[in-house]
Amino acid sequence: MARIVALFMVAIPLSNFLGSPVSALLLQLDGVAGFKGWQWLLMLEAIPAVTLGLLALKVLPNRPSEAKWLTRQEQDWLSEQLTNDKAARESAIPQHAHSVSGTLKAVFTNKYVWVLSFIYMGSSATSNTLSLWMPQILKSFHLTNMQTGLLNMIPFGMAAAFMIFWGLRADKSGERIKSTAIPLAITAVSFAATLFTDSLTITLILLTLVLMGNYAIKGPFWALCSESLPPATLATAIAAINTFAHLGTGAMSSVIGVLRDQTGSFPIALMPLCALTAIGSLLVFLIGKQNRRAKQIAAVM
């Protein structure tokens, strides 16, 4: 699962890797047809998203029987597996939890959902905040738009490659706790280290380590969720974790903007992310301890 999630979510750093120089070029359209450069950027970069969204309605199948790249035998086999999985999940759900309210109650009262939401908040806030602010951080070293765009490619390109490697490693080892906690710790330490340098080169190296650690956790983290949460409510719990984490991400982006305005320092403004990812790393080890204890109790019983 870690490998597949990493392959899917690598689109996030890759979009920044490819988008950085494109964005720099679009900003040079400033004044064309009376629009500012940032307006051209938003309008033109929206076209692929809108187009692909419409294509998804037609191209993506709803069920295995509609997947044209599968043989009839493969379609039947996959349909049967999905039916069996659904039946197994439903049989594991207590009768009172079959309703929407019952499922939501089971999710909201599960302590793991809240802890995992906090952990993912640090990762989500880091990726979203640096997607927004890193060009400004680099530009503060008196770079041109094109220089900023080209340098901005480096951390995201390295993060994309390492994300795939780490997902493969996590699946091969089968180890979820350290595979999630260690990258979070690297992210936190690298954030903290930005306080002690005013060098563009060192700052770029540290931000590269931040993003490598941050994106590396995506695969093993969601695999950890699937192993720590009840299968009966897993889909709803995953949606809840993602939602709660992104609510915190929105707030964190605003906090960082305020801190940057108040202090005039990007490293100081990034310290809330340092704290979030550091605490998240510790919480992952706590989940690991709880999971081991639960397995020991289950073995005794």
N, C-alpha and C positions, 0 to 999 in steps of 0.2 A: 504493500500500500504506500509506503514512504516513497518508493521509486516512481510509482504512477502519479502520485500527488505532485512530486517534484517536477516531473515532466510536464504536467498540466500547468502548474503555477509558475514555471520558469518564464511564461509569457509576461509576467509582471516586470522583472528586471530587464528582459529583452526589449520590452516596449520603451523603457527609458534609455537603453543602450542605442536603439535605432532612432528613437525620437529626439534625442539631444541635438545632433547635428541638423536634423530636419527643422526643429524648432528655431535654431539659430538662423537658418536660411530664411524661414518665414518671417522672422522679426525684421529682416532687411526690406520687407515690403512696406515698411512704414510710410504712410502718405499716399500710397497707390489707391486710386479711386476714392480718396477721402477717408480711408480707414487707417487706423493705427496698426502698428506691427502686431501687437498682442491680439487685436481683433481678427486679423488675417489668420493668425496662429490658431485661435479657437475655432473659427469657421472651417478652415481647411482640414484641421485634424479631427473634426467631428464627422467628416464625410465617411472615412472607413468604418467608424463605429456604427453609424446609421445604416450603411450599406450591408455590413455583415449581420447586423441585427435583423434586417429584413430577409436576408438570405437564409438565416437560421430557421425561419418559419417554413421554408420550402425544402432546404437541403437536409436538415437533421431529422432522423426518424424518431417517431414516438415510441416504437416498440420493435423488438427483434424482427418480427415478420415484415417490417418495412425497410430493413437494412439491406440495400441492394448488393452490398459487398459480401454478404454472407450467403453460403449455400443453403438450400432448403433444409438439409440435415442439421446444419449449424443453427439455423433459426429455431428449429423445433427443440434442439437440445437446450439452447439458451432460454427459451420461453419456459421450458419445464423447470430449469434450475431456478429461475426467478419466481415461478409459482410456488415451488417448494420452500424457497427462502421466505417468501411472504407468509406462507402457512406456518412456518416454524416461529417467525417473529410474533405472529398473532396469537399462537398458542402459549407463548411465554408471557404475554401481557395479561396482568390481572383483569378480571372482568370489569372492575370499576374504572380501569384506565383506558378502555376502548374508546371512550368519548374524548372529544377535544379537550374539555375541561380536566378530565382525568390525566391525560397525557401531559398537559401544561403543568398541572400540579406536581406530577412526578419529576418533571424537568426542573421547575423552579425550586423544589425542595431538595434537590440533589447537590450536595456541597461541592462535588467535583465540577459541576457545570460552572459554578461561580469562580472556583480557583482557576480552572482552565481558561475562563474568560479573561481573568486578570493577566494570566501568563501571555495569552495571545494579544492582549491589548498592547503590551510592550512591543511585540513584533510588528503588529499592524500600525501602531503609531510611528514606529521608526521608519518603515517603508514608505508610508504616506507622507510623513513630514519631510523626509529627505528628498522624495520625489518633488516636493514643492519648494523646499528651501535650499537644497544643495547648490543649484545654479547661483543663487544669491550668495551663498558662502564662498564659492569659488570666485565669483565676480568681485567680491570684496577685496581680492588681491589685485585689483586693477587690471583685469583681463577684458578683452573684447568679447562680444557675444559669441563669435565663432570659436575663440579660444576656450571660452567657458563651455560651450556645447561639446567640443572635442574632448576636453578633460573630463567632463561629466560622464562620458561614455565608459571610461576606464573602470570605475568602481562597479557600475552595473553589469558590465561585460564579465568581469571577474566573478561577481556574485552569481551570475547565471550559470557559468561553468561549474563553480564550486557547488551550487545547489544540486545539480544533477549528480555530481560525484558523491556528495554527502547522502543523498537519497538512496543511491545504490549501496553505499557502505552500510547505512542503517538497516536496510533490508537483509543484506548479506550477514551482518552480525546478529540481527534480531534484537538488538539492544535499543530501547526507546528512550530511557531516562537520560543517560549520558549523551546520547545523540541529540537530545533537545536542550539539555542544561548547559553543556559546554559551549555551543555556539552563542547562547544567550549571554554567558559569562564573558566571552570574547567581545561581544557587542558592547557590554557595559564598560569593560576595561578600556576599550578603544575610545568610547565616548569620553571617559574621564581623562584620558591622556591628551585630548585636544586642548585641555586647559593649560598645558605646559609648553605649547609651541605657537609660534607665529610664522612658521615656515609653510609655504604653499606645498612643497614636496611632501613634508611629513604629514601635514593635514590631509593631503590626498591619500597617502598610504593608510592613515588611521580611518578615514571615512570608507576606504575600500574594505578594510577589516571589519568595520561596522556592518556594512551591507553583506559581506560574505557570511558573517555569523548570523545576521538577521534572516536572510533568505534560506540559509541552510536548514533552519529549524522547521520550515513549512512542511516538508514531507514527514519527518519523524513525529512532529507534534500532532498532526491529524491521525497518524497511526496510533499514537499514544492515547488519543481521545477514544478511538474505536476499541481499545483494549481496557479502558478505565470506566467506560459508561455502559449501562445496561443495553443489550442489543434491541430490546423492545422499544426503547425511546431514543435510539441513537440518532436517527435522522433529525428529529426535532431538537435534540440536545446540541447537535452540530450547528444547526441554524441559530439557536439561541446564543451559543458561544461566539459565533461570527458576528451576530448583531450587537451583543453587549460590548464586544471588543471594539467594534467600529464606532459605537457611541462614545467610548472613551477616546478613540483616535481623533474624532472631530473636536472634542474639548481640548485635547493636547495640542493640536495645531494652533489653536487660538492662544493657549498659554505660552507657547514658544514665541509667537509673534509679539505678545505683550512683553515678555522678558527681554527679547531682542531690542525693542524700543526703549525699555527702561534702563537697560544696562549698556547697550551699544556693543554687546559681545555675543557672537554666535555660540562659542563654547559654553558660556554660562547658560544661555538659553536652551542648550541641548541637555543640561543636567537632569531635568525631569525624566527624559528618556533613559539616561544612565541609571537612574534609580529604579524605574519600572522594569528594565531588563535584568538588573541585578536581583531584585526581589523575585522576579519571575523565575530566574535560574534556581534560586533556593526553593521555591515552591515546587518545581519539577522534582527535585530530590525528595521533598516531603511526600509527593504523590507516589514516588517509587517506594518509599518506606511503607506507606499505607497499603500499596498493592502487594508487597511481599508479605505483610502481616496477614492480609486477607487470604492469600494463597496458603499460608501455613495453617490458618484456622480451617480452611476448606479441606486440606489434606488430613488434618486430625479427625474431622467429622466424617 
